[in-house]
């Protein structure tokens, strides 16, 4: 099972953003959901982190506002392999 969701990070803890989760068994749908959230203007701020997990294992992460070379950076055209 793939899950894609946005986390809002704040001092003292983090929380999933309600309504931001997609769950699917399809890798193609998971990638499409990740790309859709990546482009969503609601999350374009550094306090948000986009995660894609498979069976509770992190497969991809993107911190909005991050730059190339940083740990949680994924380029807009970067291939996501699942």
PyMOL commands that set and color helices and strands:
alter all, ss='L'
color gray80, all
select helices_A, chain A and resi 27-39+41-43
alter helices_A, ss='H'
color red, helices_A
select strands_A, chain A and resi 2-10+13-16+22-24+48-54+57-63
alter strands_A, ss='S'
color yellow, strands_A
deselect
rebuild
show_as cartoon
